[in-house]
Amino acid sequence: MLGNLLGGFIVILVGVNLITPIADGVYEARYGTTSGYNVSGAAGTILGLTPLFFSLGIMSAGVALTVGGLRNAGVM
């Protein structure tokens, strides 16, 4: 139980710390630095949503680990 709770919190902490480099990388890939736009249209839109999907994945993984630990303990 405690392992699952700690694992969930660790997943969330690591994910929160990785959001900034991922968002910076997406910005760099989407807009570039030398010649303006690198990606446009639908590909640019999907690329712009990458940090959102990463955040949702980290959140759902952390919540799933935490809920699993609470279920094993009989709290939920």
PyMOL commands that place a pseudoatom at each C-alpha (Angstrom):
pseudoatom trace, name=CA, resn=MET, resi=1, chain=A, elem=C, hetatm=0, pos=[0.000, 0.000, 0.000]
pseudoatom trace, name=CA, resn=LEU, resi=2, chain=A, elem=C, hetatm=0, pos=[2.648, 2.496, 1.044]
pseudoatom trace, name=CA, resn=GLY, resi=3, chain=A, elem=C, hetatm=0, pos=[4.765, 1.561, -1.963]
pseudoatom trace, name=CA, resn=ASN, resi=4, chain=A, elem=C, hetatm=0, pos=[1.919, 2.341, -4.350]
pseudoatom trace, name=CA, resn=LEU, resi=5, chain=A, elem=C, hetatm=0, pos=[1.201, 5.664, -2.662]
pseudoatom trace, name=CA, resn=LEU, resi=6, chain=A, elem=C, hetatm=0, pos=[4.855, 6.697, -2.761]
pseudoatom trace, name=CA, resn=GLY, resi=7, chain=A, elem=C, hetatm=0, pos=[5.133, 5.468, -6.342]
pseudoatom trace, name=CA, resn=GLY, resi=8, chain=A, elem=C, hetatm=0, pos=[2.176, 7.603, -7.348]
pseudoatom trace, name=CA, resn=PHE, resi=9, chain=A, elem=C, hetatm=0, pos=[3.651, 10.691, -5.744]
pseudoatom trace, name=CA, resn=ILE, resi=10, chain=A, elem=C, hetatm=0, pos=[7.050, 10.039, -7.315]
pseudoatom trace, name=CA, resn=VAL, resi=11, chain=A, elem=C, hetatm=0, pos=[5.483, 9.637, -10.759]
pseudoatom trace, name=CA, resn=ILE, resi=12, chain=A, elem=C, hetatm=0, pos=[3.678, 12.942, -10.319]
pseudoatom trace, name=CA, resn=LEU, resi=13, chain=A, elem=C, hetatm=0, pos=[6.812, 14.738, -9.079]
pseudoatom trace, name=CA, resn=VAL, resi=14, chain=A, elem=C, hetatm=0, pos=[8.979, 13.467, -11.936]
pseudoatom trace, name=CA, resn=GLY, resi=15, chain=A, elem=C, hetatm=0, pos=[6.267, 14.267, -14.466]
pseudoatom trace, name=CA, resn=VAL, resi=16, chain=A, elem=C, hetatm=0, pos=[5.825, 17.808, -13.175]
pseudoatom trace, name=CA, resn=ASN, resi=17, chain=A, elem=C, hetatm=0, pos=[9.569, 18.373, -13.417]
pseudoatom trace, name=CA, resn=LEU, resi=18, chain=A, elem=C, hetatm=0, pos=[9.632, 17.084, -17.017]
pseudoatom trace, name=CA, resn=ILE, resi=19, chain=A, elem=C, hetatm=0, pos=[6.771, 19.242, -18.304]
pseudoatom trace, name=CA, resn=THR, resi=20, chain=A, elem=C, hetatm=0, pos=[8.974, 22.323, -18.773]
pseudoatom trace, name=CA, resn=PRO, resi=21, chain=A, elem=C, hetatm=0, pos=[11.642, 20.636, -20.955]
pseudoatom trace, name=CA, resn=ILE, resi=22, chain=A, elem=C, hetatm=0, pos=[8.927, 18.949, -23.001]
pseudoatom trace, name=CA, resn=ALA, resi=23, chain=A, elem=C, hetatm=0, pos=[7.093, 22.234, -23.530]
pseudoatom trace, name=CA, resn=ASP, resi=24, chain=A, elem=C, hetatm=0, pos=[10.381, 23.927, -24.500]
pseudoatom trace, name=CA, resn=GLY, resi=25, chain=A, elem=C, hetatm=0, pos=[11.158, 21.141, -26.968]
pseudoatom trace, name=CA, resn=VAL, resi=26, chain=A, elem=C, hetatm=0, pos=[7.707, 21.375, -28.510]
pseudoatom trace, name=CA, resn=TYR, resi=27, chain=A, elem=C, hetatm=0, pos=[8.042, 25.139, -28.864]
pseudoatom trace, name=CA, resn=GLU, resi=28, chain=A, elem=C, hetatm=0, pos=[11.462, 24.715, -30.475]
pseudoatom trace, name=CA, resn=ALA, resi=29, chain=A, elem=C, hetatm=0, pos=[10.144, 22.081, -32.889]
pseudoatom trace, name=CA, resn=ARG, resi=30, chain=A, elem=C, hetatm=0, pos=[7.047, 24.082, -33.711]
pseudoatom trace, name=CA, resn=TYR, resi=31, chain=A, elem=C, hetatm=0, pos=[8.528, 27.552, -34.205]
pseudoatom trace, name=CA, resn=GLY, resi=32, chain=A, elem=C, hetatm=0, pos=[12.275, 27.027, -34.563]
pseudoatom trace, name=CA, resn=THR, resi=33, chain=A, elem=C, hetatm=0, pos=[14.841, 29.741, -34.019]
pseudoatom trace, name=CA, resn=THR, resi=34, chain=A, elem=C, hetatm=0, pos=[16.336, 30.572, -37.398]
pseudoatom trace, name=CA, resn=SER, resi=35, chain=A, elem=C, hetatm=0, pos=[13.790, 30.434, -40.190]
pseudoatom trace, name=CA, resn=GLY, resi=36, chain=A, elem=C, hetatm=0, pos=[10.425, 31.055, -38.584]
pseudoatom trace, name=CA, resn=TYR, resi=37, chain=A, elem=C, hetatm=0, pos=[7.915, 28.240, -38.646]
pseudoatom trace, name=CA, resn=ASN, resi=38, chain=A, elem=C, hetatm=0, pos=[9.096, 24.655, -38.887]
pseudoatom trace, name=CA, resn=VAL, resi=39, chain=A, elem=C, hetatm=0, pos=[5.670, 23.019, -38.625]
pseudoatom trace, name=CA, resn=SER, resi=40, chain=A, elem=C, hetatm=0, pos=[2.288, 24.371, -39.644]
pseudoatom trace, name=CA, resn=GLY, resi=41, chain=A, elem=C, hetatm=0, pos=[-1.258, 23.213, -40.214]
pseudoatom trace, name=CA, resn=ALA, resi=42, chain=A, elem=C, hetatm=0, pos=[-2.634, 20.114, -38.543]
pseudoatom trace, name=CA, resn=ALA, resi=43, chain=A, elem=C, hetatm=0, pos=[0.829, 18.834, -37.640]
pseudoatom trace, name=CA, resn=GLY, resi=44, chain=A, elem=C, hetatm=0, pos=[1.523, 22.048, -35.735]
pseudoatom trace, name=CA, resn=THR, resi=45, chain=A, elem=C, hetatm=0, pos=[-1.755, 21.744, -33.860]
pseudoatom trace, name=CA, resn=ILE, resi=46, chain=A, elem=C, hetatm=0, pos=[-1.105, 18.149, -32.858]
pseudoatom trace, name=CA, resn=LEU, resi=47, chain=A, elem=C, hetatm=0, pos=[2.463, 19.004, -31.869]
pseudoatom trace, name=CA, resn=GLY, resi=48, chain=A, elem=C, hetatm=0, pos=[1.144, 21.854, -29.731]
pseudoatom trace, name=CA, resn=LEU, resi=49, chain=A, elem=C, hetatm=0, pos=[-1.098, 19.414, -27.838]
pseudoatom trace, name=CA, resn=THR, resi=50, chain=A, elem=C, hetatm=0, pos=[1.820, 17.164, -26.857]
pseudoatom trace, name=CA, resn=PRO, resi=51, chain=A, elem=C, hetatm=0, pos=[2.410, 18.786, -23.422]
pseudoatom trace, name=CA, resn=LEU, resi=52, chain=A, elem=C, hetatm=0, pos=[-1.305, 18.479, -22.644]
pseudoatom trace, name=CA, resn=PHE, resi=53, chain=A, elem=C, hetatm=0, pos=[-1.355, 14.758, -23.412]
pseudoatom trace, name=CA, resn=PHE, resi=54, chain=A, elem=C, hetatm=0, pos=[1.859, 14.251, -21.443]
pseudoatom trace, name=CA, resn=SER, resi=55, chain=A, elem=C, hetatm=0, pos=[0.316, 16.012, -18.448]
pseudoatom trace, name=CA, resn=LEU, resi=56, chain=A, elem=C, hetatm=0, pos=[-2.850, 13.929, -18.686]
pseudoatom trace, name=CA, resn=GLY, resi=57, chain=A, elem=C, hetatm=0, pos=[-0.815, 10.729, -18.897]
pseudoatom trace, name=CA, resn=ILE, resi=58, chain=A, elem=C, hetatm=0, pos=[1.291, 11.605, -15.861]
pseudoatom trace, name=CA, resn=MET, resi=59, chain=A, elem=C, hetatm=0, pos=[-1.794, 12.561, -13.892]
pseudoatom trace, name=CA, resn=SER, resi=60, chain=A, elem=C, hetatm=0, pos=[-3.690, 9.391, -14.765]
pseudoatom trace, name=CA, resn=ALA, resi=61, chain=A, elem=C, hetatm=0, pos=[-0.671, 7.179, -13.988]
pseudoatom trace, name=CA, resn=GLY, resi=62, chain=A, elem=C, hetatm=0, pos=[-0.184, 8.797, -10.593]
pseudoatom trace, name=CA, resn=VAL, resi=63, chain=A, elem=C, hetatm=0, pos=[-3.867, 8.594, -9.739]
pseudoatom trace, name=CA, resn=ALA, resi=64, chain=A, elem=C, hetatm=0, pos=[-4.061, 4.949, -10.849]
pseudoatom trace, name=CA, resn=LEU, resi=65, chain=A, elem=C, hetatm=0, pos=[-1.098, 3.985, -8.645]
pseudoatom trace, name=CA, resn=THR, resi=66, chain=A, elem=C, hetatm=0, pos=[-2.520, 5.850, -5.670]
pseudoatom trace, name=CA, resn=VAL, resi=67, chain=A, elem=C, hetatm=0, pos=[-6.034, 4.431, -6.054]
pseudoatom trace, name=CA, resn=GLY, resi=68, chain=A, elem=C, hetatm=0, pos=[-4.574, 0.938, -6.472]
pseudoatom trace, name=CA, resn=GLY, resi=69, chain=A, elem=C, hetatm=0, pos=[-2.687, 1.314, -3.206]
pseudoatom trace, name=CA, resn=LEU, resi=70, chain=A, elem=C, hetatm=0, pos=[-5.779, 2.571, -1.390]
pseudoatom trace, name=CA, resn=ARG, resi=71, chain=A, elem=C, hetatm=0, pos=[-7.859, -0.297, -2.781]
pseudoatom trace, name=CA, resn=ASN, resi=72, chain=A, elem=C, hetatm=0, pos=[-5.322, -2.840, -1.586]
pseudoatom trace, name=CA, resn=ALA, resi=73, chain=A, elem=C, hetatm=0, pos=[-5.493, -1.281, 1.874]
pseudoatom trace, name=CA, resn=GLY, resi=74, chain=A, elem=C, hetatm=0, pos=[-9.296, -1.464, 1.876]
pseudoatom trace, name=CA, resn=VAL, resi=75, chain=A, elem=C, hetatm=0, pos=[-9.821, 2.288, 2.064]
pseudoatom trace, name=CA, resn=MET, resi=76, chain=A, elem=C, hetatm=0, pos=[-11.573, 2.519, -1.295]
for i in range(1, 76): cmd.bond("trace and resi %d" % i, "trace and resi %d" % (i + 1))
show_as sticks, trace
zoom trace
